[in-house]
Amino acid sequence: MGTIVVGDWVEVIDETIKGKVVGVTGKQITITTEDGFLLEFEVSQLVKTEGEIKVTNYEAYQVKQQKKIPPKKATQKRKPKERNAPRMEVDLHVHQLTTSTKGMTNHDMLNLQLETAKRQLEFAIRKRIPKVIFIHGVGEGVLKTELNYLFKKYPVDFYDADYQKYGLGATEVFIYQNL
């Protein structure tokens, strides 16, 4: 097929990206895609095409075999513990929610924490996030009691979060998805 130079039309081997070469620096080729984006690729990732002639997947495969490009690495498998890890954590400590508590009563701070918890729980339900950890701290247990009361209003199960990671200061919420 020959050397790739400015003005050539190319396609990316393992993706559906096509474009015109606008720059060549060593082994780096800069192309402008059909959508107008500038992207950089290595020479080994590109196949030269002639104008609007399309390269078939089989042809791209043959070029890839000739260049002996190593296959893309498979994604690393996650351990069962990590796979079941919660996808969302919400820290309800007041200093995480506001820049200053000056002028706020304990009631105001508790309401801020509860409103944040409610908003985040509803977000998780909307986005179909299966598990959420609410970090509330130990304290006197007022926030934890109020959170338990709040969670009872939603289609969720809740229980103390992993003791080794959070101690007694967090609650894990499991959200039922198929209601």
C-alpha positions in Angstrom: 0.0 0.0 0.0 3.0 2.3 0.5 3.9 5.1 2.9 1.3 7.3 4.4 1.7 11.0 3.6 -0.3 14.2 4.1 -3.4 14.1 1.9 -3.9 10.3 2.1 -7.2 8.8 3.2 -6.9 6.3 6.0 -9.0 4.1 8.3 -8.2 2.9 11.8 -7.7 -0.9 11.9 -9.8 -1.8 14.9 -12.3 1.1 15.0 -14.8 2.7 12.6 -12.8 5.9 12.2 -11.9 7.3 8.8 -10.1 10.4 7.9 -7.7 12.4 5.9 -4.0 12.7 6.9 -3.1 16.3 7.9 0.2 15.7 9.6 3.0 13.1 9.9 5.6 13.2 12.7 7.8 10.2 12.8 5.5 7.3 13.5 2.6 9.5 14.6 -0.1 10.3 12.1 -2.6 13.1 12.6 -5.9 12.8 10.8 -9.0 14.9 10.5 -12.1 12.6 10.8 -15.2 12.8 8.7 -16.8 14.7 11.6 -13.9 17.2 11.8 -12.0 16.0 14.8 -8.2 15.9 14.9 -6.9 12.5 16.1 -3.4 11.0 16.4 -2.5 7.4 15.7 0.6 5.3 15.2 1.3 4.2 11.6 0.7 0.6 12.6 -2.9 1.4 13.6 -3.9 2.8 10.2 -4.7 1.4 6.8 -4.3 3.6 3.7 -7.4 3.8 1.5 -7.8 5.3 -1.9 -10.2 8.2 -1.7 -13.7 6.9 -0.9 -12.9 3.2 -1.4 -13.8 1.3 1.7 -11.6 -1.3 3.3 -13.4 -4.5 4.4 -12.9 -6.0 7.8 -11.2 -8.9 6.2 -8.7 -6.6 4.5 -8.1 -4.8 7.7 -7.5 -8.2 9.4 -5.0 -9.2 6.8 -3.1 -5.9 7.2 -3.1 -6.3 10.9 -1.7 -9.9 10.6 1.0 -8.7 8.3 2.1 -5.9 10.7 1.8 -8.4 13.6 0.1 -5.9 15.9 -0.4 -7.5 19.3 -4.1 -8.0 20.2 -5.7 -5.5 22.6 -5.3 -6.5 26.2 -8.3 -8.1 27.7 -9.8 -6.2 30.6 -8.6 -7.4 33.9 -11.1 -9.6 35.7 -12.2 -8.2 39.0 -12.2 -10.3 42.2 -15.7 -11.2 43.5 -15.3 -8.8 46.4 -14.5 -5.9 44.1 -17.3 -6.9 41.7 -19.9 -6.6 44.5 -18.3 -3.4 45.9 -20.7 -0.5 46.1 -20.6 1.8 43.1 -21.5 5.0 45.1 -20.4 6.5 48.4 -22.1 9.5 50.0 -20.2 11.2 52.9 -22.8 12.9 55.1 -20.3 14.6 57.4 -21.4 18.3 57.6 -17.9 19.6 56.8 -18.2 17.7 53.5 -21.5 19.3 52.6 -21.0 23.0 53.3 -18.0 25.3 53.5 -19.1 26.8 56.9 -21.5 25.8 59.7 -21.4 29.3 61.2 -24.9 30.3 62.2 -26.3 26.8 61.7 -28.1 25.0 64.5 -27.8 21.2 65.1 -31.3 21.0 63.5 -30.2 22.9 60.4 -27.1 20.6 60.0 -29.3 17.5 60.4 -31.7 18.7 57.8 -28.9 19.4 55.4 -27.6 15.9 55.9 -31.0 14.3 55.4 -31.8 16.4 52.3 -28.5 15.4 50.8 -29.1 11.7 51.6 -32.6 11.9 50.1 -31.4 13.6 47.0 -28.5 11.1 46.5 -30.8 8.1 47.1 -33.3 9.4 44.6 -30.4 10.0 42.1 -29.2 6.4 42.6 -32.7 5.0 42.1 -33.1 7.1 38.9 -29.7 6.0 37.6 -30.4 2.3 38.6 -27.3 2.2 40.9 -27.8 -1.0 42.9 -25.8 -0.1 46.0 -25.0 3.1 47.9 -22.9 3.6 51.0 -24.0 6.5 53.3 -21.2 7.5 55.6 -22.7 9.1 58.6 -20.2 8.6 61.4 -20.8 7.2 64.8 -21.7 10.2 67.0 -24.8 10.0 69.2 -26.7 8.0 66.5 -29.3 10.7 65.7 -28.4 10.9 62.0 -28.3 7.1 61.7 -31.8 6.8 63.3 -33.2 9.5 60.9 -31.6 7.8 57.9 -33.2 4.5 58.9 -36.5 6.3 59.0 -35.9 7.9 55.6 -34.8 4.6 54.0 -38.0 2.8 55.1 -40.0 5.1 52.7 -38.1 3.7 49.6 -38.0 0.3 47.9 -34.6 -0.5 49.5 -32.9 -2.8 52.0 -30.4 -1.2 54.3 -27.8 -2.6 56.8 -24.5 -1.7 58.4 -21.8 -1.4 55.8 -18.6 -3.4 55.9 -17.2 -3.0 59.4 -13.5 -3.5 58.3 -13.8 -0.6 55.9 -16.2 1.8 57.6 -16.5 0.8 61.3 -19.9 1.5 62.7 -20.2 4.8 60.9 -21.8 3.8 57.6 -25.0 2.2 56.2 -25.2 0.3 53.0 -28.4 0.6 50.9 -29.4 -2.0 48.4 -31.9 -0.6 45.8 -34.5 -3.0 44.3 -34.3 -2.5 40.5 -37.3 -4.4 39.1 -40.4 -2.9 40.7 
